Amino acid sequence: MVGARLDSPNSDPMDRTASLSRAERLDDREIQADVREAYERGRKDERASRRRHPIFMTLTFIAAICGVALLALAAINGSFERGGSVADESINALVNQAQAQRSASQSLSDRDAAARARAKADELAG
């Protein structure tokens, strides 16, 4: 019975078991139950061996979204070269904006440090 189908489309279950005795029919049901149980166990084992890490899947989806966005830019601009240049310009604008914000916050923290140093010097002098 190894490799056989349990419910063959060419055979009628009533014709197949009509000549079997009651004990043989019960044995056939036990075999079917065992095969189904082994099948389900195999499915669970295979699913467990193919578990995916959520971080890797997230990174994969992000990469796929970026790829689709670049393809859309290429389609809109007529070529990959022009689409890439649009993407580069957008990325450069974001980087420049982030650097401006960082330098502004750095200058504010420098001013605060200078004010604290002056206050401390005034305390020590006075």
Helices and strands as residue ranges (DSSP letters): H 13-17, H 22-49, H 54-77, H 80-125
